[in-house]
Amino acid sequence: MSDEDNGIKAAGLGAATGAAGSVATVSSVGAVTGLGATGITSGLSTIGAVAGGGMATGLVVAAAAPLAVGALGYGLYKWLKD
Protein backbone atom coordinates (compact mmCIF):
# COMPACT_ATOMS: atom_id res chain seq x y z
CA MET A 1 0.00 0.00 0.00
CA SER A 2 1.41 3.37 -0.94
CA ASP A 3 1.84 6.37 1.32
CA GLU A 4 -0.76 8.28 -0.69
CA ASP A 5 -3.32 5.52 -0.03
CA ASN A 6 -2.65 5.84 3.69
CA GLY A 7 -3.08 9.61 3.43
CA ILE A 8 -6.42 9.16 1.71
CA LYS A 9 -7.48 6.74 4.46
CA ALA A 10 -6.48 9.31 7.11
CA ALA A 11 -8.53 11.98 5.33
CA GLY A 12 -11.51 9.64 5.06
CA LEU A 13 -11.33 8.73 8.72
CA GLY A 14 -11.16 12.42 9.63
CA ALA A 15 -14.14 13.21 7.42
CA ALA A 16 -16.19 10.36 8.93
CA THR A 17 -15.34 11.58 12.41
CA GLY A 18 -16.32 15.13 11.46
CA ALA A 19 -19.62 13.95 9.98
CA ALA A 20 -20.48 11.96 13.09
CA GLY A 21 -19.62 14.98 15.22
CA SER A 22 -21.80 17.26 13.09
CA VAL A 23 -24.80 14.95 13.34
CA ALA A 24 -24.35 14.58 17.09
CA THR A 25 -24.03 18.34 17.53
CA VAL A 26 -27.10 19.14 15.43
CA SER A 27 -29.19 16.59 17.30
CA SER A 28 -28.19 17.79 20.77
CA VAL A 29 -27.83 21.59 20.75
CA GLY A 30 -31.29 22.67 19.67
CA ALA A 31 -34.31 23.50 21.76
CA VAL A 32 -35.71 20.09 20.81
CA THR A 33 -33.19 17.24 20.92
CA GLY A 34 -33.20 14.39 18.44
CA LEU A 35 -33.09 13.85 14.71
CA GLY A 36 -36.72 14.57 13.92
CA ALA A 37 -37.70 17.57 11.83
CA THR A 38 -38.01 19.90 14.82
CA GLY A 39 -34.75 18.67 16.35
CA ILE A 40 -32.79 19.17 13.14
CA THR A 41 -34.36 22.58 12.50
CA SER A 42 -33.73 23.87 16.01
CA GLY A 43 -30.20 22.40 16.04
CA LEU A 44 -29.24 24.06 12.76
CA SER A 45 -30.79 27.34 13.90
CA THR A 46 -28.79 27.22 17.15
CA ILE A 47 -25.53 26.50 15.32
CA GLY A 48 -26.31 29.26 12.83
CA ALA A 49 -27.10 31.73 15.62
CA VAL A 50 -23.67 31.11 17.14
CA ALA A 51 -22.13 31.98 13.76
CA GLY A 52 -24.29 35.10 13.42
CA GLY A 53 -26.95 33.76 11.09
CA GLY A 54 -29.88 31.41 10.98
CA MET A 55 -30.66 27.89 9.91
CA ALA A 56 -28.97 28.21 6.50
CA THR A 57 -25.76 29.39 8.16
CA GLY A 58 -25.99 26.46 10.56
CA LEU A 59 -26.30 24.10 7.62
CA VAL A 60 -23.17 25.55 6.01
CA VAL A 61 -21.21 25.28 9.26
CA ALA A 62 -22.39 21.71 9.89
CA ALA A 63 -21.54 20.70 6.31
CA ALA A 64 -18.10 22.33 6.40
CA ALA A 65 -17.02 20.60 9.61
CA PRO A 66 -16.37 17.15 8.06
CA LEU A 67 -14.36 18.77 5.27
CA ALA A 68 -12.23 20.67 7.76
CA VAL A 69 -11.63 17.65 9.98
CA GLY A 70 -10.80 15.50 6.94
CA ALA A 71 -8.27 18.05 5.73
CA LEU A 72 -6.82 18.25 9.23
CA GLY A 73 -6.48 14.45 9.34
CA TYR A 74 -4.71 14.39 6.00
CA GLY A 75 -2.41 17.25 6.95
CA LEU A 76 -1.58 15.65 10.29
CA TYR A 77 -0.78 12.35 8.58
CA LYS A 78 1.52 14.04 6.07
CA TRP A 79 3.22 16.08 8.81
CA LEU A 80 3.81 13.06 11.06
CA LYS A 81 5.01 10.95 8.14
CA ASP A 82 7.70 13.46 7.16
Secondary structure, DSSP 4 states (H G I P E B T S, - for coil): --HHHHHHHHHHHHHHHHHHHHHHHHHHHSSS-SSSHHHHHHHHHHHHHHTTS-HHHHHHHHHHHHHHHHHHHHHHHHHHH-
